[in-house]
Every structure is written in structure tokens, then in C-alpha cells.
Amino acid sequence: MDRIEALAAVLREARLEQAISQENLASLARVSRNYVGVVERNGKVPTVGTLFMLADALGVRASELIARAEDRVATHPPVSERARDD
């Protein structure tokens, strides 16, 4: 798993932890519902500004989301890195 995949997963998990729909998150963050879905499916990388808006809407710090994504990568390194370790 790379950092972008991990961030997408962390954003989705944070939204589900808050029991917020994609539509409600989009409204709170002032982005489209489609955009939230695309980001969560790893189809787009949010800009720093958008990441801040999503984090604010979720009631967490953007740095917490990034840290959670980095932790996930550390425990699930990309396949290319795992192959080097073998």
C-alpha cells in the first residue's frame, strides 16, 4: 500500500467513524459528493487545502490523517518494498 492509497483509506475510515455520509462530508467540506467518493477510491489526490477542509469537516487535524496514513504504510509496505525484503 502506498501513501496515497493509505490516505484514501484513512479518509474513508474517519468518515465512517463519524457516521457521516459522503454527501454530508462533501457539504461540510464544500466539495462535491462525487469528489469525496473519487478521493476515497484513490482516484484523486486531494490538494493540501482540500485535505484541510476534509479534516475540519471530520473534526480531526489534517496531520492526524497523514500520520494515520503513514502508520498504515509502515505496517503494509508497498509490494515493491516487500519484494526487496525477500
N, CA, C and O atoms as a CHARMM CRD file, in Angstrom:
* protein
*
  344
    1    1 MET  N      0.85300  -1.17700   0.00000 PROA 1      0.00000
    2    1 MET  CA     0.00000   0.00000   0.00000 PROA 1      0.00000
    3    1 MET  C      0.89600   1.23600   0.00000 PROA 1      0.00000
    4    1 MET  O      1.81500   1.34000   0.81200 PROA 1      0.00000
    5    2 ASP  N      0.63000   2.16700  -0.90700 PROA 2      0.00000
    6    2 ASP  CA     1.42300   3.39800  -0.91500 PROA 2      0.00000
    7    2 ASP  C      0.72300   4.46700  -0.09000 PROA 2      0.00000
    8    2 ASP  O     -0.39000   4.26100   0.39500 PROA 2      0.00000
    9    3 ARG  N      1.37300   5.59800   0.06300 PROA 3      0.00000
   10    3 ARG  CA     0.84400   6.65800   0.93400 PROA 3      0.00000
   11    3 ARG  C     -0.49400   7.20700   0.46300 PROA 3      0.00000
   12    3 ARG  O     -1.35700   7.53500   1.27700 PROA 3      0.00000
   13    4 ILE  N     -0.66300   7.30500  -0.84600 PROA 4      0.00000
   14    4 ILE  CA    -1.90500   7.86400  -1.38200 PROA 4      0.00000
   15    4 ILE  C     -3.06000   6.88600  -1.14600 PROA 4      0.00000
   16    4 ILE  O     -4.15200   7.29700  -0.75600 PROA 4      0.00000
   17    5 GLU  N     -2.81900   5.59400  -1.38300 PROA 5      0.00000
   18    5 GLU  CA    -3.83900   4.58300  -1.09200 PROA 5      0.00000
   19    5 GLU  C     -4.19700   4.60600   0.39300 PROA 5      0.00000
   20    5 GLU  O     -5.36700   4.51700   0.76500 PROA 5      0.00000
   21    6 ALA  N     -3.18200   4.72700   1.22000 PROA 6      0.00000
   22    6 ALA  CA    -3.39600   4.74600   2.67000 PROA 6      0.00000
   23    6 ALA  C     -4.20700   5.97200   3.07600 PROA 6      0.00000
   24    6 ALA  O     -5.10000   5.86600   3.91600 PROA 6      0.00000
   25    7 LEU  N     -3.91100   7.12700   2.49700 PROA 7      0.00000
   26    7 LEU  CA    -4.65900   8.34000   2.82700 PROA 7      0.00000
   27    7 LEU  C     -6.12200   8.19000   2.41300 PROA 7      0.00000
   28    7 LEU  O     -7.02000   8.59900   3.14900 PROA 7      0.00000
   29    8 ALA  N     -6.36100   7.61400   1.25200 PROA 8      0.00000
   30    8 ALA  CA    -7.73500   7.38800   0.79800 PROA 8      0.00000
   31    8 ALA  C     -8.48100   6.49800   1.79400 PROA 8      0.00000
   32    8 ALA  O     -9.62400   6.78500   2.15000 PROA 8      0.00000
   33    9 ALA  N     -7.83800   5.42600   2.23900 PROA 9      0.00000
   34    9 ALA  CA    -8.46000   4.51000   3.19200 PROA 9      0.00000
   35    9 ALA  C     -8.70800   5.19500   4.53800 PROA 9      0.00000
   36    9 ALA  O     -9.75100   4.99300   5.16100 PROA 9      0.00000
   37   10 VAL  N     -7.75200   5.99900   4.97700 PROA 10     0.00000
   38   10 VAL  CA    -7.88300   6.70300   6.26300 PROA 10     0.00000
   39   10 VAL  C     -9.02400   7.72100   6.20900 PROA 10     0.00000
   40   10 VAL  O     -9.78300   7.85300   7.16900 PROA 10     0.00000
   41   11 LEU  N     -9.14500   8.43000   5.10700 PROA 11     0.00000
   42   11 LEU  CA   -10.24700   9.38600   4.96800 PROA 11     0.00000
   43   11 LEU  C    -11.59800   8.67600   5.05400 PROA 11     0.00000
   44   11 LEU  O    -12.50900   9.13900   5.73900 PROA 11     0.00000
   45   12 ARG  N    -11.71600   7.55400   4.35700 PROA 12     0.00000
   46   12 ARG  CA   -12.97200   6.79400   4.38500 PROA 12     0.00000
   47   12 ARG  C    -13.25200   6.29500   5.80600 PROA 12     0.00000
   48   12 ARG  O    -14.37100   6.41800   6.30500 PROA 12     0.00000
   49   13 GLU  N    -12.23200   5.73300   6.44700 PROA 13     0.00000
   50   13 GLU  CA   -12.41100   5.23100   7.80900 PROA 13     0.00000
   51   13 GLU  C    -12.82600   6.34700   8.77100 PROA 13     0.00000
   52   13 GLU  O    -13.70800   6.15700   9.60800 PROA 13     0.00000
   53   14 ALA  N    -12.19100   7.49400   8.64700 PROA 14     0.00000
   54   14 ALA  CA   -12.52300   8.62000   9.52500 PROA 14     0.00000
   55   14 ALA  C    -13.96500   9.06400   9.30300 PROA 14     0.00000
   56   14 ALA  O    -14.67300   9.39900  10.25300 PROA 14     0.00000
   57   15 ARG  N    -14.39100   9.06500   8.05400 PROA 15     0.00000
   58   15 ARG  CA   -15.78400   9.43900   7.75500 PROA 15     0.00000
   59   15 ARG  C    -16.74800   8.43000   8.36500 PROA 15     0.00000
   60   15 ARG  O    -17.75500   8.80900   8.96200 PROA 15     0.00000
   61   16 LEU  N    -16.44100   7.15400   8.21400 PROA 16     0.00000
   62   16 LEU  CA   -17.32200   6.11400   8.75200 PROA 16     0.00000
   63   16 LEU  C    -17.32800   6.12200  10.28200 PROA 16     0.00000
   64   16 LEU  O    -18.36500   5.87400  10.89800 PROA 16     0.00000
   65   17 GLU  N    -16.17600   6.40600  10.89500 PROA 17     0.00000
   66   17 GLU  CA   -16.11300   6.51100  12.35600 PROA 17     0.00000
   67   17 GLU  C    -17.03800   7.60700  12.87800 PROA 17     0.00000
   68   17 GLU  O    -17.61100   7.49000  13.96100 PROA 17     0.00000
   69   18 GLN  N    -17.17200   8.66900  12.09300 PROA 18     0.00000
   70   18 GLN  CA   -18.04000   9.79000  12.47300 PROA 18     0.00000
   71   18 GLN  C    -19.48700   9.56700  12.04300 PROA 18     0.00000
   72   18 GLN  O    -20.36200  10.38300  12.33200 PROA 18     0.00000
   73   19 ALA  N    -19.73100   8.44800  11.34800 PROA 19     0.00000
   74   19 ALA  CA   -21.07200   8.13000  10.82800 PROA 19     0.00000
   75   19 ALA  C    -21.60500   9.26000   9.94700 PROA 19     0.00000
   76   19 ALA  O    -22.76300   9.66300  10.05600 PROA 19     0.00000
   77   20 ILE  N    -20.73500   9.75400   9.07900 PROA 20     0.00000
   78   20 ILE  CA   -21.09200  10.83600   8.15800 PROA 20     0.00000
   79   20 ILE  C    -21.15400  10.25600   6.74700 PROA 20     0.00000
   80   20 ILE  O    -20.25600   9.51900   6.33900 PROA 20     0.00000
   81   21 SER  N    -22.19000  10.57800   6.01500 PROA 21     0.00000
   82   21 SER  CA   -22.29500  10.12900   4.62900 PROA 21     0.00000
   83   21 SER  C    -21.32700  10.93000   3.75800 PROA 21     0.00000
   84   21 SER  O    -20.85600  11.99900   4.14800 PROA 21     0.00000
   85   22 GLN  N    -21.04600  10.39800   2.59000 PROA 22     0.00000
   86   22 GLN  CA   -20.21600  11.15200   1.64600 PROA 22     0.00000
   87   22 GLN  C    -20.87100  12.48500   1.32100 PROA 22     0.00000
   88   22 GLN  O    -20.19100  13.50500   1.20100 PROA 22     0.00000
   89   23 GLU  N    -22.17000  12.47600   1.18200 PROA 23     0.00000
   90   23 GLU  CA   -22.89400  13.70800   0.86200 PROA 23     0.00000
   91   23 GLU  C    -22.75200  14.74400   1.97600 PROA 23     0.00000
   92   23 GLU  O    -22.51900  15.92200   1.70500 PROA 23     0.00000
   93   24 ASN  N    -22.89300  14.30300   3.23000 PROA 24     0.00000
   94   24 ASN  CA   -22.76000  15.24200   4.34900 PROA 24     0.00000
   95   24 ASN  C    -21.32600  15.74900   4.47800 PROA 24     0.00000
   96   24 ASN  O    -21.10600  16.93500   4.72600 PROA 24     0.00000
   97   25 LEU  N    -20.35800  14.86200   4.31100 PROA 25     0.00000
   98   25 LEU  CA   -18.96100  15.29500   4.36800 PROA 25     0.00000
   99   25 LEU  C    -18.68400  16.31100   3.27300 PROA 25     0.00000
  100   25 LEU  O    -18.03800  17.33200   3.50900 PROA 25     0.00000
  101   26 ALA  N    -19.16900  16.03000   2.09100 PROA 26     0.00000
  102   26 ALA  CA   -18.96200  16.95300   0.97700 PROA 26     0.00000
  103   26 ALA  C    -19.54500  18.32700   1.28200 PROA 26     0.00000
  104   26 ALA  O    -18.91300  19.34900   1.01800 PROA 26     0.00000
  105   27 SER  N    -20.74000  18.34600   1.83600 PROA 27     0.00000
  106   27 SER  CA   -21.38400  19.61300   2.17500 PROA 27     0.00000
  107   27 SER  C    -20.57400  20.37000   3.22700 PROA 27     0.00000
  108   27 SER  O    -20.34700  21.57300   3.09400 PROA 27     0.00000
  109   28 LEU  N    -20.14000  19.66500   4.26800 PROA 28     0.00000
  110   28 LEU  CA   -19.35400  20.30400   5.32900 PROA 28     0.00000
  111   28 LEU  C    -18.00400  20.82500   4.82200 PROA 28     0.00000
  112   28 LEU  O    -17.52000  21.86700   5.26300 PROA 28     0.00000
  113   29 ALA  N    -17.40900  20.07800   3.88800 PROA 29     0.00000
  114   29 ALA  CA   -16.08100  20.45000   3.37700 PROA 29     0.00000
  115   29 ALA  C    -16.15600  21.35100   2.13800 PROA 29     0.00000
  116   29 ALA  O    -15.13300  21.80800   1.62800 PROA 29     0.00000
  117   30 ARG  N    -17.37000  21.59400   1.66900 PROA 30     0.00000
  118   30 ARG  CA   -17.57800  22.44700   0.49100 PROA 30     0.00000
  119   30 ARG  C    -16.91300  21.87600  -0.77500 PROA 30     0.00000
  120   30 ARG  O    -16.27000  22.59200  -1.54300 PROA 30     0.00000
  121   31 VAL  N    -17.09400  20.56200  -0.95700 PROA 31     0.00000
  122   31 VAL  CA   -16.67400  19.88700  -2.18100 PROA 31     0.00000
  123   31 VAL  C    -17.85200  19.04900  -2.65900 PROA 31     0.00000
  124   31 VAL  O    -18.85200  18.93300  -1.95000 PROA 31     0.00000
  125   32 SER  N    -17.75500  18.47300  -3.83100 PROA 32     0.00000
  126   32 SER  CA   -18.87200  17.65600  -4.32600 PROA 32     0.00000
  127   32 SER  C    -18.83800  16.25400  -3.72000 PROA 32     0.00000
  128   32 SER  O    -17.78200  15.75800  -3.32700 PROA 32     0.00000
  129   33 ARG  N    -20.01000  15.62800  -3.65100 PROA 33     0.00000
  130   33 ARG  CA   -20.09300  14.26200  -3.15200 PROA 33     0.00000
  131   33 ARG  C    -19.28600  13.33900  -4.04700 PROA 33     0.00000
  132   33 ARG  O    -18.62400  12.41900  -3.56700 PROA 33     0.00000
  133   34 ASN  N    -19.34300  13.58600  -5.34200 PROA 34     0.00000
  134   34 ASN  CA   -18.57700  12.78200  -6.29000 PROA 34     0.00000
  135   34 ASN  C    -17.08400  12.87100  -5.98600 PROA 34     0.00000
  136   34 ASN  O    -16.37200  11.86900  -6.05400 PROA 34     0.00000
  137   35 TYR  N    -16.61800  14.05700  -5.65500 PROA 35     0.00000
  138   35 TYR  CA   -15.19600  14.24500  -5.35000 PROA 35     0.00000
  139   35 TYR  C    -14.79500  13.41500  -4.13300 PROA 35     0.00000
  140   35 TYR  O    -13.74400  12.77300  -4.14100 PROA 35     0.00000
  141   36 VAL  N    -15.62100  13.42300  -3.08800 PROA 36     0.00000
  142   36 VAL  CA   -15.32800  12.63400  -1.89100 PROA 36     0.00000
  143   36 VAL  C    -15.21000  11.16300  -2.26700 PROA 36     0.00000
  144   36 VAL  O    -14.28100  10.48400  -1.83000 PROA 36     0.00000
  145   37 GLY  N    -16.13700  10.66900  -3.06700 PROA 37     0.00000
  146   37 GLY  CA   -16.10300   9.27500  -3.49400 PROA 37     0.00000
  147   37 GLY  C    -14.86700   8.93600  -4.29800 PROA 37     0.00000
  148   37 GLY  O    -14.26300   7.88000  -4.10900 PROA 37     0.00000
  149   38 VAL  N    -14.49600   9.82300  -5.18600 PROA 38     0.00000
  150   38 VAL  CA   -13.31700   9.59200  -6.02100 PROA 38     0.00000
  151   38 VAL  C    -12.05100   9.57600  -5.15300 PROA 38     0.00000
  152   38 VAL  O    -11.17400   8.73600  -5.35400 PROA 38     0.00000
  153   39 VAL  N    -11.95500  10.49300  -4.19900 PROA 39     0.00000
  154   39 VAL  CA   -10.79600  10.52500  -3.30000 PROA 39     0.00000
  155   39 VAL  C    -10.74000   9.23900  -2.48300 PROA 39     0.00000
  156   39 VAL  O     -9.67300   8.64200  -2.34300 PROA 39     0.00000
  157   40 GLU  N    -11.86600   8.81200  -1.94800 PROA 40     0.00000
  158   40 GLU  CA   -11.90200   7.59600  -1.12800 PROA 40     0.00000
  159   40 GLU  C    -11.55400   6.34400  -1.92500 PROA 40     0.00000
  160   40 GLU  O    -11.06200   5.36700  -1.36000 PROA 40     0.00000
  161   41 ARG  N    -11.80300   6.36500  -3.21800 PROA 41     0.00000
  162   41 ARG  CA   -11.46000   5.22600  -4.07300 PROA 41     0.00000
  163   41 ARG  C    -10.05700   5.36300  -4.65800 PROA 41     0.00000
  164   41 ARG  O     -9.66600   4.59100  -5.53300 PROA 41     0.00000
  165   42 ASN  N     -9.30300   6.34700  -4.17100 PROA 42     0.00000
  166   42 ASN  CA    -7.92700   6.57200  -4.62100 PROA 42     0.00000
  167   42 ASN  C     -7.86400   7.00700  -6.07900 PROA 42     0.00000
  168   42 ASN  O     -6.87400   6.75200  -6.76400 PROA 42     0.00000
  169   43 GLY  N     -8.91900   7.66100  -6.55200 PROA 43     0.00000
  170   43 GLY  CA    -8.93300   8.13100  -7.92600 PROA 43     0.00000
  171   43 GLY  C     -8.37600   9.53500  -8.08100 PROA 43     0.00000
  172   43 GLY  O     -8.02300   9.94800  -9.18600 PROA 43     0.00000
  173   44 LYS  N     -8.29700  10.26700  -6.98600 PROA 44     0.00000
  174   44 LYS  CA    -7.75300  11.63000  -6.98600 PROA 44     0.00000
  175   44 LYS  C     -7.01500  11.85800  -5.68700 PROA 44     0.00000
  176   44 LYS  O     -7.36600  11.30300  -4.64500 PROA 44     0.00000
  177   45 VAL  N     -5.99200  12.68200  -5.76500 PROA 45     0.00000
  178   45 VAL  CA    -5.24700  13.07200  -4.56400 PROA 45     0.00000
  179   45 VAL  C     -5.71800  14.47200  -4.17900 PROA 45     0.00000
  180   45 VAL  O     -5.60900  15.40200  -4.97900 PROA 45     0.00000
  181   46 PRO  N     -6.23900  14.63100  -2.96300 PROA 46     0.00000
  182   46 PRO  CA    -6.70800  15.96500  -2.58300 PROA 46     0.00000
  183   46 PRO  C     -5.53500  16.94100  -2.44400 PROA 46     0.00000
  184   46 PRO  O     -4.43900  16.56000  -2.03500 PROA 46     0.00000
  185   47 THR  N     -5.78500  18.19100  -2.78700 PROA 47     0.00000
  186   47 THR  CA    -4.77500  19.21600  -2.55000 PROA 47     0.00000
  187   47 THR  C     -4.63100  19.40800  -1.04900 PROA 47     0.00000
  188   47 THR  O     -5.46400  18.92700  -0.28000 PROA 47     0.00000
  189   48 VAL  N     -3.60700  20.09200  -0.63200 PROA 48     0.00000
  190   48 VAL  CA    -3.41600  20.35300   0.79700 PROA 48     0.00000
  191   48 VAL  C     -4.60800  21.13500   1.34400 PROA 48     0.00000
  192   48 VAL  O     -5.10400  20.83900   2.43100 PROA 48     0.00000
  193   49 GLY  N     -5.06200  22.12400   0.59700 PROA 49     0.00000
  194   49 GLY  CA    -6.20400  22.91800   1.03600 PROA 49     0.00000
  195   49 GLY  C     -7.45400  22.06600   1.19300 PROA 49     0.00000
  196   49 GLY  O     -8.18800  22.21700   2.16900 PROA 49     0.00000
  197   50 THR  N     -7.70100  21.18300   0.25500 PROA 50     0.00000
  198   50 THR  CA    -8.86700  20.31300   0.33400 PROA 50     0.00000
  199   50 THR  C     -8.72000  19.32100   1.47500 PROA 50     0.00000
  200   50 THR  O     -9.70100  19.00800   2.14900 PROA 50     0.00000
  201   51 LEU  N     -7.51300  18.82300   1.70300 PROA 51     0.00000
  202   51 LEU  CA    -7.28500  17.91700   2.82800 PROA 51     0.00000
  203   51 LEU  C     -7.61900  18.62500   4.14500 PROA 51     0.00000
  204   51 LEU  O     -8.22400  18.02400   5.03300 PROA 51     0.00000
  205   52 PHE  N     -7.23100  19.89100   4.27500 PROA 52     0.00000
  206   52 PHE  CA    -7.58000  20.66300   5.47000 PROA 52     0.00000
  207   52 PHE  C     -9.09600  20.80200   5.61100 PROA 52     0.00000
  208   52 PHE  O     -9.63300  20.67200   6.71100 PROA 52     0.00000
  209   53 MET  N     -9.78400  21.06500   4.50100 PROA 53     0.00000
  210   53 MET  CA   -11.24300  21.21400   4.55800 PROA 53     0.00000
  211   53 MET  C    -11.91000  19.90100   4.94600 PROA 53     0.00000
  212   53 MET  O    -12.85000  19.89700   5.74000 PROA 53     0.00000
  213   54 LEU  N    -11.43100  18.78100   4.39100 PROA 54     0.00000
  214   54 LEU  CA   -11.98400  17.47500   4.74400 PROA 54     0.00000
  215   54 LEU  C    -11.71700  17.15400   6.21000 PROA 54     0.00000
  216   54 LEU  O    -12.60200  16.67200   6.91700 PROA 54     0.00000
  217   55 ALA  N    -10.50300  17.42000   6.66000 PROA 55     0.00000
  218   55 ALA  CA   -10.14700  17.15900   8.05900 PROA 55     0.00000
  219   55 ALA  C    -11.01700  17.99700   8.99700 PROA 55     0.00000
  220   55 ALA  O    -11.54000  17.48600   9.98700 PROA 55     0.00000
  221   56 ASP  N    -11.16700  19.27000   8.68700 PROA 56     0.00000
  222   56 ASP  CA   -12.01100  20.14300   9.51300 PROA 56     0.00000
  223   56 ASP  C    -13.43900  19.60900   9.57400 PROA 56     0.00000
  224   56 ASP  O    -14.05900  19.59800  10.63700 PROA 56     0.00000
  225   57 ALA  N    -13.95200  19.17000   8.43700 PROA 57     0.00000
  226   57 ALA  CA   -15.31900  18.64600   8.38400 PROA 57     0.00000
  227   57 ALA  C    -15.44600  17.35900   9.21000 PROA 57     0.00000
  228   57 ALA  O    -16.51300  17.06400   9.74900 PROA 57     0.00000
  229   58 LEU  N    -14.35400  16.60100   9.30200 PROA 58     0.00000
  230   58 LEU  CA   -14.35400  15.36400  10.07300 PROA 58     0.00000
  231   58 LEU  C    -14.02300  15.59700  11.54900 PROA 58     0.00000
  232   58 LEU  O    -14.12800  14.68100  12.36500 PROA 58     0.00000
  233   59 GLY  N    -13.62700  16.81400  11.88300 PROA 59     0.00000
  234   59 GLY  CA   -13.29800  17.13300  13.26700 PROA 59     0.00000
  235   59 GLY  C    -11.96300  16.58500  13.71800 PROA 59     0.00000
  236   59 GLY  O    -11.76100  16.31700  14.90200 PROA 59     0.00000
  237   60 VAL  N    -11.04300  16.41700  12.76900 PROA 60     0.00000
  238   60 VAL  CA    -9.69800  15.94000  13.09600 PROA 60     0.00000
  239   60 VAL  C     -8.67800  16.86200  12.44200 PROA 60     0.00000
  240   60 VAL  O     -9.00600  17.64600  11.55200 PROA 60     0.00000
  241   61 ARG  N     -7.46100  16.75600  12.89200 PROA 61     0.00000
  242   61 ARG  CA    -6.39200  17.54100  12.27600 PROA 61     0.00000
  243   61 ARG  C     -5.90600  16.83900  11.01400 PROA 61     0.00000
  244   61 ARG  O     -5.85500  15.60900  10.96700 PROA 61     0.00000
  245   62 ALA  N     -5.55300  17.60600   9.99700 PROA 62     0.00000
  246   62 ALA  CA    -5.01300  17.02400   8.77100 PROA 62     0.00000
  247   62 ALA  C     -3.75200  16.22000   9.09000 PROA 62     0.00000
  248   62 ALA  O     -3.50700  15.17500   8.48600 PROA 62     0.00000
  249   63 SER  N     -2.96000  16.70700  10.03300 PROA 63     0.00000
  250   63 SER  CA    -1.73600  15.98700  10.40300 PROA 63     0.00000
  251   63 SER  C     -2.05300  14.61600  10.99500 PROA 63     0.00000
  252   63 SER  O     -1.27300  13.67800  10.83300 PROA 63     0.00000
  253   64 GLU  N     -3.18900  14.49200  11.68000 PROA 64     0.00000
  254   64 GLU  CA    -3.59100  13.19100  12.21900 PROA 64     0.00000
  255   64 GLU  C     -3.92700  12.22100  11.09100 PROA 64     0.00000
  256   64 GLU  O     -3.54800  11.05100  11.13900 PROA 64     0.00000
  257   65 LEU  N     -4.63700  12.70600  10.08000 PROA 65     0.00000
  258   65 LEU  CA    -4.96500  11.86200   8.93300 PROA 65     0.00000
  259   65 LEU  C     -3.69500  11.39100   8.23000 PROA 65     0.00000
  260   65 LEU  O     -3.57100  10.22400   7.85900 PROA 65     0.00000
  261   66 ILE  N     -2.75300  12.32000   8.05500 PROA 66     0.00000
  262   66 ILE  CA    -1.49300  11.96900   7.39200 PROA 66     0.00000
  263   66 ILE  C     -0.70300  10.97300   8.23500 PROA 66     0.00000
  264   66 ILE  O     -0.13600  10.01900   7.70200 PROA 66     0.00000
  265   67 ALA  N     -0.66600  11.18900   9.54400 PROA 67     0.00000
  266   67 ALA  CA     0.05600  10.27000  10.44100 PROA 67     0.00000
  267   67 ALA  C     -0.56800   8.88000  10.39100 PROA 67     0.00000
  268   67 ALA  O      0.14700   7.87800  10.35900 PROA 67     0.00000
  269   68 ARG  N     -1.88600   8.81600  10.38400 PROA 68     0.00000
  270   68 ARG  CA    -2.56200   7.52200  10.30200 PROA 68     0.00000
  271   68 ARG  C     -2.23500   6.82600   8.98400 PROA 68     0.00000
  272   68 ARG  O     -2.05500   5.60800   8.95100 PROA 68     0.00000
  273   69 ALA  N     -2.15800   7.59500   7.89900 PROA 69     0.00000
  274   69 ALA  CA    -1.80500   7.01800   6.59500 PROA 69     0.00000
  275   69 ALA  C     -0.36500   6.50400   6.61400 PROA 69     0.00000
  276   69 ALA  O     -0.08300   5.42200   6.10000 PROA 69     0.00000
  277   70 GLU  N      0.53700   7.27400   7.20300 PROA 70     0.00000
  278   70 GLU  CA     1.93700   6.84500   7.28100 PROA 70     0.00000
  279   70 GLU  C      2.07300   5.59000   8.14400 PROA 70     0.00000
  280   70 GLU  O      2.84800   4.69300   7.81300 PROA 70     0.00000
  281   71 ASP  N      1.33000   5.52000   9.24100 PROA 71     0.00000
  282   71 ASP  CA     1.34700   4.32000  10.08400 PROA 71     0.00000
  283   71 ASP  C      0.86300   3.10600   9.30900 PROA 71     0.00000
  284   71 ASP  O      1.41300   2.01300   9.43900 PROA 71     0.00000
  285   72 ARG  N     -0.16500   3.30700   8.50700 PROA 72     0.00000
  286   72 ARG  CA    -0.70300   2.20900   7.70000 PROA 72     0.00000
  287   72 ARG  C      0.33200   1.72100   6.69600 PROA 72     0.00000
  288   72 ARG  O      0.47800   0.51500   6.49400 PROA 72     0.00000
  289   73 VAL  N      1.04800   2.64300   6.06900 PROA 73     0.00000
  290   73 VAL  CA     2.07400   2.25400   5.10200 PROA 73     0.00000
  291   73 VAL  C      3.19600   1.49200   5.80400 PROA 73     0.00000
  292   73 VAL  O      3.73800   0.53200   5.25700 PROA 73     0.00000
  293   74 ALA  N      3.53800   1.92100   7.00800 PROA 74     0.00000
  294   74 ALA  CA     4.60800   1.25700   7.75800 PROA 74     0.00000
  295   74 ALA  C      4.24300  -0.19000   8.07400 PROA 74     0.00000
  296   74 ALA  O      5.11600  -1.05800   8.10800 PROA 74     0.00000
  297   75 THR  N      2.96400  -0.45200   8.30300 PROA 75     0.00000
  298   75 THR  CA     2.54800  -1.81600   8.61400 PROA 75     0.00000
  299   75 THR  C      2.15200  -2.61400   7.38000 PROA 75     0.00000
  300   75 THR  O      2.05000  -3.83900   7.43800 PROA 75     0.00000
  301   76 HSD  N      1.92800  -1.92300   6.26000 PROA 76     0.00000
  302   76 HSD  CA     1.57600  -2.56600   4.99200 PROA 76     0.00000
  303   76 HSD  C      2.39900  -1.93300   3.87000 PROA 76     0.00000
  304   76 HSD  O      1.84400  -1.20100   3.05000 PROA 76     0.00000
  305   77 PRO  N      3.71300  -2.19700   3.81000 PROA 77     0.00000
  306   77 PRO  CA     4.54000  -1.54000   2.79500 PROA 77     0.00000
  307   77 PRO  C      4.10600  -1.92100   1.38000 PROA 77     0.00000
  308   77 PRO  O      3.51800  -2.98200   1.17000 PROA 77     0.00000
  309   78 PRO  N      4.39900  -1.04500   0.40900 PROA 78     0.00000
  310   78 PRO  CA     4.07000  -1.35700  -0.98800 PROA 78     0.00000
  311   78 PRO  C      4.71000  -2.67200  -1.40900 PROA 78     0.00000
  312   78 PRO  O      5.74700  -3.06800  -0.87500 PROA 78     0.00000
  313   79 VAL  N      4.09600  -3.33200  -2.35300 PROA 79     0.00000
  314   79 VAL  CA     4.58600  -4.62500  -2.82900 PROA 79     0.00000
  315   79 VAL  C      6.03200  -4.53000  -3.28200 PROA 79     0.00000
  316   79 VAL  O      6.80900  -5.44900  -3.02400 PROA 79     0.00000
  317   80 SER  N      6.41900  -3.45200  -3.94800 PROA 80     0.00000
  318   80 SER  CA     7.79500  -3.30400  -4.43400 PROA 80     0.00000
  319   80 SER  C      8.79000  -3.32000  -3.28400 PROA 80     0.00000
  320   80 SER  O      9.88800  -3.85600  -3.43200 PROA 80     0.00000
  321   81 GLU  N      8.42300  -2.73400  -2.12200 PROA 81     0.00000
  322   81 GLU  CA     9.31300  -2.74300  -0.96400 PROA 81     0.00000
  323   81 GLU  C      9.35000  -4.10300  -0.30000 PROA 81     0.00000
  324   81 GLU  O     10.39800  -4.51800   0.19500 PROA 81     0.00000
  325   82 ARG  N      8.22100  -4.81100  -0.27800 PROA 82     0.00000
  326   82 ARG  CA     8.19100  -6.14900   0.30800 PROA 82     0.00000
  327   82 ARG  C      9.04100  -7.10400  -0.51200 PROA 82     0.00000
  328   82 ARG  O      9.70900  -7.97500   0.04400 PROA 82     0.00000
  329   83 ALA  N      9.02100  -6.94900  -1.83700 PROA 83     0.00000
  330   83 ALA  CA     9.79300  -7.83200  -2.71700 PROA 83     0.00000
  331   83 ALA  C     11.28600  -7.67400  -2.45400 PROA 83     0.00000
  332   83 ALA  O     12.03400  -8.64800  -2.53800 PROA 83     0.00000
  333   84 ARG  N     11.73100  -6.44900  -2.13300 PROA 84     0.00000
  334   84 ARG  CA    13.14800  -6.22200  -1.84900 PROA 84     0.00000
  335   84 ARG  C     13.58200  -6.88400  -0.55100 PROA 84     0.00000
  336   84 ARG  O     14.74000  -7.27500  -0.40600 PROA 84     0.00000
  337   85 ASP  N     12.66000  -7.00900   0.39000 PROA 85     0.00000
  338   85 ASP  CA    12.99500  -7.60300   1.67000 PROA 85     0.00000
  339   85 ASP  C     13.13600  -9.11700   1.59200 PROA 85     0.00000
  340   85 ASP  O     13.79500  -9.72000   2.43800 PROA 85     0.00000
  341   86 ASP  N     12.52400  -9.74000   0.58400 PROA 86     0.00000
  342   86 ASP  CA    12.56100 -11.21100   0.47900 PROA 86     0.00000
  343   86 ASP  C     13.89600 -11.74300   0.03600 PROA 86     0.00000
  344   86 ASP  O     14.06500 -12.95500  -0.09300 PROA 86     0.00000
